[in-house]
Amino acid sequence: MRMIIWIVLVVIAVIVAGVLVFVNQPSFGRLPRGERLERIKRSPHYRDGQFQNLHETVMITSDNGRVGAMIDFLFRRIEGLRPEKAVPAVKTELRAIPLEENVVVWFGHSSYLIQTDGKRILVDPVFCMASPVSFINKPFQGTDIYKPENMPDIDYLVISHDHWDHLDYHTVVALKDRIGKVVCGLGVGEHFEHWGFGKERIVELDWFEDAWLDEGFTIHCLPARHFSGRGMSSNQSLWASFLVESPSRKIYMGGDGGYDTHFAEIGKRFPGIDLAVIENGQYNENWKYIHVMPLYLAQIAKDLGAKKVLTVHHSKYALAKHPWDEPVKNALKMKEHTSSEVIVPTIGEIIRDSDVE
């Protein structure tokens, strides 16, 4: 009996050691410390040891609780969860796009390139792995055609939050020498410093803070209704949406998050938004407050007062139990219920100046 107990203890110790080694890989990043942690503690959005949404947000809304929601997610079968054939995509030579052209190129899920007034902005690029291990969150066939080496030099890398499907360690490290500035929410900069980015290149903002990037370019950090974390601890860095004001346009980058009053408030503060990029996909009634449910898409466009809308967070990964192409259908239906022009591009397609002004 004593021998069995020792064997069990040894097995447990080996498992614990393996988990610790695994979560201490560089790709997990690092929790805020030092001056950054002190700044976080002073934030009005950091309470009770973690960042909070503007309004109370229940993470899991299932009547069966977290366990029931997890069982449903893992075992409930959905017809059409993944496409049966390759998703249509276009391989664009991004470096060949003249810098004076104002364009947007969407790479699937929440990764996209904005080129405006001579500057390139890359948002939430995930070109290698959308999870800690390669066999989880595998991209749909045909969608994985862009790699870090395909990207042009980037002036501003914008990261909405530190979830694996928005912040890919392998991608940002591969691009490190070709990125001018990193713009992110408070606390996310710790990951970048851990990965070798100098402090002088990191623009780290709390909600309602803004930063002058270059002549004619200002970026505003704004709320989102979501959460954060890529390891054992949650909500130690801030999730955010951002609005860029360039010399000729205003572009809103919504990041991840459910519907709330902040969209209308942003629309009032920044009238005349030329393009709004908003979340559409990976939603579920079991977590209806932290992702945009389809019925709110048109309302968000109205709240923001956006001239044009591009929806993202779909068409590359199956992170929720809805058919893979349902978000695209939602975007097409949205056209019938909003005065905003809704752009529904193919992955990799160039959305040119005439489409984003």
BELLIN-V831080 format. One record per backbone hydrogen bond with DSSP energy under -0.5 kcal/mol. NH is the residue of the N-H (numbers start at 1). CO is the residue of the C=O. Records with the same first field share a line. If there is no record, write none. Layout:
NH: CO + CO
//
This chain:
5: 1
6: 2
7: 3
8: 4
9: 5
10: 6
11: 7
12: 8
13: 9
14: 10
15: 11
16: 12
17: 13
18: 14
19: 15
20: 16
21: 17
22: 18
23: 19
24: 20
25: 22
28: 25
29: 26
36: 33
37: 33
38: 34
39: 35
40: 36
41: 37
42: 38 + 39
43: 39 + 40
46: 43
47: 45 + 50
50: 47
51: 235
52: 45
59: 57
61: 59 + 286
62: 286
65: 62
68: 64
69: 65
70: 66
71: 67
72: 68
73: 69
74: 70
75: 71
76: 72
81: 78
87: 141
90: 347
92: 90
94: 92
96: 93
97: 94
98: 96
101: 98
103: 101 + 115
104: 351
105: 113
106: 349
107: 111
109: 314
111: 108
112: 123
113: 105
114: 121
115: 103
116: 114 + 119
118: 99
119: 116
121: 114
122: 156
123: 112 + 121
124: 158
136: 133
140: 316
143: 140
145: 143
150: 147
151: 148
154: 178
155: 120
156: 120
157: 181
158: 122 + 156
159: 157 + 183
160: 158
166: 163
167: 163
168: 125 + 166
169: 167
172: 168
173: 169
174: 170
175: 171
176: 172 + 173
178: 175
179: 176
180: 154
181: 155
182: 201
183: 157
184: 203
185: 159
186: 205
188: 185
189: 185
190: 187
191: 188
192: 188
193: 189
194: 190
195: 191
196: 193
197: 192
201: 198
202: 199
203: 182 + 201
204: 202
205: 184 + 203
208: 221
209: 206
211: 219
213: 211 + 217
214: 217
217: 214
218: 216 + 245
219: 211
220: 243
221: 209
222: 220 + 241
226: 224
231: 233
235: 228
238: 186
240: 160
241: 222
242: 253
243: 220
244: 251
245: 218 + 243
246: 244 + 249
251: 244
252: 275
253: 242
254: 252 + 277
258: 225 + 289
263: 260
265: 261
266: 262
267: 263
268: 264
269: 265
270: 266
271: 268
274: 250
275: 250
276: 308
277: 252
278: 276 + 310
280: 312
287: 284
288: 285
290: 287
291: 287
293: 291
296: 293
297: 294
300: 296
301: 297
302: 298
303: 299
304: 300
305: 301
306: 301
307: 273
308: 274
309: 341
310: 276
311: 343
312: 278
313: 109
314: 109
315: 324
319: 317
322: 320
324: 80
326: 323
329: 325
330: 326
331: 327
332: 328
333: 329
334: 330
335: 331 + 332
336: 333
337: 334
338: 335
341: 307
342: 340
343: 309 + 341
347: 88
348: 106
349: 346
351: 104 + 349
352: 350
355: 352
356: 352 + 353
357: 353
//
